[in-house]
Amino acid sequence: MAASTPQDVQRHDAVQRSAGVASPRPGNGAFSAAARRRSVLAETFVGTTRPAWSPIVLAGIVRIVEFVLIALTGAGVHLFYIAPTHGYEAAYLIAVPAIAAAAVVMFQALDINHVNAFRHPLMPGFRLAGGWSLVILGMLAVVFFSKLEGVFSRVWLGTWYVLGLAVVLLWRGILSIIVQELTRRGKLDRRTAVVGGGEAGEALLRELSRQNDTELVICGVFDDRMDDRSPDVVGGYPRLGTVDDLVEFARRVRLDLVIFTLPITAEERLLAMLRKLWVLPVDIRLAAHTNKLRFRPRSYSYIGHVPVLDVLDKPIADWDVVMKWAFDKIVGTIALVLLSPILLVAAIAVKLDSPGPILFKQKRYGFNNELIEIYKFRSMYVASLDPTASRLVTRNDPRVTRVGRFIRKTSIDELPQLLNVIFKGNLSLVGPRPHAVHAKAAERMYDEVVDGYFARHRVRPGITGWAQINGWRGETDTPEKIQQRVKHDLEYIENWSIPFDLYILAVTPFALLKSEHAY
């Protein structure tokens, strides 16, 4: 786990002071001068902000690769030794994948499918060899007690045992090089912020420092207390500001986990902080190692050996991310091909209707409140374009072209966003619709109208969504319309699944027929 000393903090702090880092005035999500300086310092400690690899996904990929390698080795021995004289026998076609699957299950049971085992393969290699030997011995026992000695070749099984072990050990050696490089680049880090300084925070940081296989990188400590109970350095880590600063910090630096060190009895204080942090796409845990109130062991999860209570989980994580990414790319590509005639006709119509570019680029809020640029067919006259959406489009709006009225009402103007999905990856097919930077409801910014508005940005936005197929699309001229839209967006996030996405996509064309609010 990465660590910093108080001397490191003071040295970097001095560098930031001498650099004269400019700071916006506090309020409205901006850092205070001290917090801004500390955030720059934290970025120095944290390094790259690129997304991390999920250890769960990595372990799953390793299991798949090892199943394939073992099965291919067994099939290869069969191909070159058995098939030339006896042909392809059904018993081998059953035994090869069964033994490969048993080996993968054995490796999992021996606890050698985690990042630390991948990084340092020597001792796990002995356990792997032992596990593979047990699987083959099990195969021999099945053959003996089932009286199948004449069905399977002992030469085939012995050769597979030797070659299979050699191939898997070679793979683990290559894997260790890959994992060490990913570790060096910070791609496996689980970047963590601790909320709560003082003795409880220091005890947690001291305990986490003893863990060698958690992949934690502590970014720093956040605490609303500004007195001696929460010093500038806690357990060797800098205090980077308050909980309000943590929200802004998570927008600037990739953050995966937040751990609270507050006691469970501090219910009101804990709830007040959670109301601010639940809008972030991070896991939130409550440290339980110092709590006198004890629950049943199954109530806890663990970070290394530190017991924690799960408060909130990041939505769409681990394999869900992979499935949604594959869904977007595959279905998005199919949709782009099928809809290409409509895209071509719309592009020609936009060009012939009024002078100007065919596509319109607009900045909108995306995942974790990041600004992204989306593509749309231009539906307004060039002189009236409003990239920030400071003024909503209304019925019979004179800024909208003739073709623009049709493509906006039918949502054809949104189809170029398939390019965002397939090539840029900053949109999904299904998700909360991305809103323009200065979009308003009843002359008030959306986040002023809806408490917890930014929680809809915990996932990647989409071309269509649960709110849109339920009729909450188009103009948001009243607070109720944006409140209902956000409500449905949050329902989608909490209940996401691939079948749910398929249902929304299937219903979207029919929902577009109800276009009374789309201008």
N, C-alpha and C positions, 0 to 999 in steps of 0.2 A: 504494500500500500504506500502510495506516495506521501511524503511528509515534508514539512518545512519547519525550520527552527525559528525561535524568536529573533535571532540575529538576521536570518534571511528576510523576515518580515520587515524589520527595521531598515535593512539595506534597500530593499525594493521600495519601501515607503518613502525613503529619502529621494530615490530616483524619481518617483512620481511627483513629489513636491517640487523638485528642481525642474522637472519638465513643465510645470505650470499647467496641469491638466485643467481645461475649462470645464465648468459644470453648469448645467441648467439649474434654475431655481427649483426648490423642492415643491412637491405637489403634482397632482395629475399624472402620477406614475414616473416622474422624473427623479433622478438620484439627487441627494444632497451632495454638497461638495466633497465631504469626507467619504460618503458611500460611493460616489463616482470614482474617486481616487482608489478606493479599496477594490472596486470592480475591475479596474485596469490591472491592479495588482493580482487579483484572483485569476484573470485571464492569463497572466504570466505563469502562475502556478499550474493552471489547468492545461494550457496548450491548445491544441486544435479543438474546434467545436464541431467537427464532422460527426455524423451519426456513428454509433458503436455497433458492433456485431453482437447479437444476442447469444450468450453462452448456451442457452437452451437450443437455439437453432443450430449452432455449431456442433453441439453434441449429437443432435439428430442427423446432421449431414454425415458425421463420422460413422454413425451406426449404419446408415444407408451404404456408404462407400465400403465399409468392411463386409457387409452382407454380400455386395456385388463382387468384391475381390475374392472372398472365400468360395462363393458359388462358381465364379468363372474358373478358379483354380481346379475345383473338383470336376467341372464340366470339361476343362481342357485335358486333364489326365484321362478322363473317360474317352474323349475324342481321339487321343493319340494311342491309347493302350487297349481299350476295350472295343471301340467301334470298328476298327479295321478287321477284327476277327469275329466278333459276335453281333455287330450292328448296334443300333441305339436301343437299349433295353429300358422298359418302363420303370423298373425298380430303381435304376440310377436317377431317372428324371424326378422321382419322388424324393429319394434320399438326399440329393445334392442341396436343394433349397431348404429341406427340413434341417439338415445338419448346420447349414449356414445360419439359419434363423436361431437354432439352439446356441450357436457360438455367440451371436450378438446378444442374446438374453443372458448368457453366462458372463460376458464382459460387463454388462450392465450390473449384474448381481455382485460382481467383484469390485464395483465402484472405481472403475478406471476410465469412465466416460465423462470427465470434467476437465475444465481448462487447465488446472494445475497438473493433472496427469498427462495431458497432451503436451504441455510445455517441458516437462521433465520425464521422459519416457522410460528411464532405466528400471526403476523399481516396478512401475506398472507393467513393464515388459515381462518381468518374471511372473507376475500374476496373470498376464495375458497368456503366456506359454502354459502355465498350469491350468488355466481355464480351458484352453483349446485341447489340452491333453485329456481333461476330464470329459469333454464332449466326445472325443474319439473313443475313449474307453467306454462311454455310455453306448456309443454306436456298436462297439464290439459286443457288449453285453446283450443288446437287443438282438443282434445277429445270432449269438450263441443260444439264448433262451427261446428264440423263435425258430430255431433250426433252419437258419437261412445261410448256412456256411457255403452252400453251393451256388447261391444267388449273387453274392458280392465277392469281388476279387480282393484278396488280402494285399496284393501288390498295389492295386488301385488305392485302397484305403491308406496303406503305409506311405505311398508316394504323395497322396493328397495331404496327409498329416505334415510331412516335412515341408513340401512346397507351400502349403497354406500358411504354416507358421512363419516361414521365411518371408512371404509376400506381405503378411500383416505387420510383422516387425519392421520391414523396410518402409511400409506405409506410415507406421507410427514415427519412424525417424524423420521422414519427410514432413509429416504433420507437425512435429516439434519445431522444425525450422520455420514453418508457416506461422505457427502460433506465437513463437518468439518475435517474429517480425511484426505481427499484428499487435502484440503487447508493446513493442518498442514504439509503434506509431499511435498508441493510445486507443486502438480500435476495440479493445476488450475491456476498457475501463468502465466501471460503474460509478459515475461521478455523483458525489454525495454532498449535501449540505446538512449541517446539524443545527437545529433550532433549540436554543437554550444554552447559555454559558454557565459559569459558576461551577460548583462542585459536581453537579450531575453531568454537565457537558464534559467536564474534564475526565470524569470516571469512564464515560462512554468512549471518548477518544482514546483513552489509555487502553481500554479493553479491545477496541477495534485495531489498535496498532499491533496487538499480539497475533492477529489473524493473518495468515499467509496466503489463503486461498479464496478470499472474498472478492478480489479484483476491485476493491474500493479505492477511489481517489478522493480524499476529502478536500473539497474546494474551500471550505471555511465555515465559520460559525455566524449565526444570525440570532439577535436577541433584542427584544423591545426595551429591555432594561438598560439604562445608560449610566448606572452607578457602579460602585465597586463590586457588586455581585456578578458583573459581567465585564471582565477586563478586556483590553484590546487584543490580547493573545490568550487563547484558551488551549491548554495542552499542546502548545507549539503551533497552533493554527490561528490565523487572523480572524478577528471579528469584523465581518464585512458590512454590517448595518442591521437594520430592523427587518421585521417580516415584510413590511411594505417594500423595502429594498430587495428582498429575496425574489419577489414577483418580477421586478424589473431585471434582476440579475439572471433569472432563468430565461428571459427573452434574449439575453445577450450571449450567454454561455450555455452549452449543452449540459443539461442537468438530468440525471436519471432517478435520483432517490433523495428524499427528504426524511430525516430522522428527528423526531421530537424527543427531547429529554425531560419534558415536563411530567410531573406525577399525574396519574389518572385523576387524583382528587382535585386538580386545578381545572375543573370542567369548563367553567366559563371562559377562562383565558385560552384554553385549548380550542374551544369552539370558535372563538373570535379569530384565532389564527387560521383555522381550517377554512373559514368562510373566505379568507383572502387567497388561500393557496389551492383550493380545489379546482380553480380554473386552469391550472398548469398540467401539462401532459407528463406527469411524473408519478412514481410510486411514493406513497406517504406511509411511514411506519412510526409507531410509538415505542420507544425503547422500554423494555420491561425488566431489565437486569437489576435495577435498584428499587423496584416497586415492592412494597410489603404485601400488597394485595396479590394473591396468587390464583391463577386459573388452572384448569386442567391442561396437561402438557400438549394435547392436540390443539389447544387454542392459540398456541404460539407458532410463528415461523421463526427462522433463524438466519442471521447474517454471521456466518462462521459459527461461533458458539454463543453469540449474543442473542437472547430471546427478544423478539419484537412482536407487537400486535399490528396486524394489517389494518390500516385505516382506509386508504384509497389505493386502487391499482390504476396504473396507466392503461387507458383503453386501447384496444387493438395492438397487442404487443406480441413479441416472439413469433410463433408460427402464424398467428393471425396476420401479421404484417406481410409475411411471405405470400400467404394465400390471397390477400387483397391486392398486393402488387401484381401477382400473376393474373388474377381476375381482370384487373384494369388493363394490363397489356394485351391479353388475349382477346377479351371481349371488345376492348376499345379498337383494336386493329380490325376485327371483323366488322364492327359498326362503321369505321371509316371507309372500308371498301364498299360496303352495302349502300352507304349514304353518299358516296362520291358523286353520283349524278345530281343529287339535290344540291350538294355543295357547289358543283360547277355551275348549275343554273342560277343559284343565288348569287354567286360571284359575278356572273355576267350581268344580272339584273341590277346589282348595286352599282356596277361601273357605268351602265348605260343611264341609270336614273339621275345621277348627279355627279359632278366632277369631284375627284378626290380618291384617296386610297380605298381599296376594297376592305381591308381589315382594319380594325380599330383596336389599339392596345390600351389596356387600362390597369392601373395599379389597384390591387385589392389585398385584403388581409387573408393570409393563408394559415398553414399549420403553425401553432405556437405564436400567433400574432405577427409572423413575418410577412413582409410585403412581397407579393408575387405579381407577375405581369401576365394577364390573361388575354386571349385573342377572341374577338367577336367580329361578325360582319358589321361594317359601318351602317348605322341606321339613321344618322343625323347629317344635316348639312355641315360641311367642314367648318364653316365660320361659327357654328353653334355647338361644336363638340365640347363635352364637359367631362374630362378624364377623371376628376375627383368626385363626380356625382354630387356636387354641392347643391344642385337643384334637381329634384326628382322629376321624372317624366310623367306628365299628367294626360288626361284624355284630350285628344285633338291638339296636342302640343305642336306648335308651329315649327319647332326645331327638327321634328322627325320627318324624313322623306316619305314619299308614297310607298316605295318598296320597303322602307324601314318600318312602316306601320304593320305591314303584313308579316315580315320576318320576326318582328318583336312579338306580335300577338301569337304566332305559331312557335316561337322560340327557336326558329331556324337560325337566328342571329347568334345563338349559343353554340352551334355545331363546330365552329373552328376550335373550340376548347378541347376537342378530341386530340388536337396537336399538343396541347398542354399535358394531357393524360399520357399519351404514347411517348412523346419525345422529351418533354421537360420533366415530367413526373411530379409537378407541383399541384396537380389536381387529380382527383379520383373520378370515376364515373358516377359514383353515388357518395353523397356526404352533404354536410351543411353548405349551402350556397355561399360562395365568398362575397362579402359585401365591399362596396367601394369605400375609399378612405374616409370621405366626408359625408357618407350617407346619413340621412336624418329621418326621424319620425316626429311629425308635429313640431318641426324646427328645433328638435333636440337630438343630439348625437345618440346613436343606438345604445352605447354603454351607459348613458345617463338615464335611459328609459328602462332598461332591463338590468336588474341586479344579477351579477354573475354572467353577464353577456359573453365575456371572453372564454367561458368554458366550452363554447361551441368550437373553439379553435384547438381543442385537444386532439383533434384528428384532422387529416388532410381534407380540405373542402372538395365538393363534387359539382358535376354539371347539373345533376338533378338530386333530389333528396326527399326525405319523408315529409318535410313541411310543404314542398311544392306539390306533391301528389294529393295532399290533403287540402289544397286550395289556398295555401298561404304563399302566394307568389305575386309578383308585380308591385304596384305602388304601396308604400308603407306610410300613409298619410295620418295614421292614428297610432297611439301607443299600443293599442290592443293587437294590431297587425304584426308588429315586430315582436311583441311578447309571445304571441302564439307561434310565430316562426321559430323563435329561440326555444320555446317549450318543446316543439316537435323535433328540433335538431338534437336536443339533449336526450330525448327519448330514443332517437336513432343511435346515438353514441352508446347509451347504456345497453341496448338490445341488439347491437350489430351482429350480423352473421352473413355468410355468403348467400344462403337462401333469401334472407331479408333484402340484400342488394338485388338479387334476381327479381324478386317481387316488385320492388320499386321501379326497376327498369321496365318490367312488363306493363306496369300500370301507367307509366309516364305518358305514353302517347294518348291515352284516354283522358288523362288529367289535363292535357294541353287543350282539349276541346272546351274546357271550362275556362275561358280566358277573359272573364269580365273585368278582372283587375290588372290585366296586362296591357300596357299602352306602348 
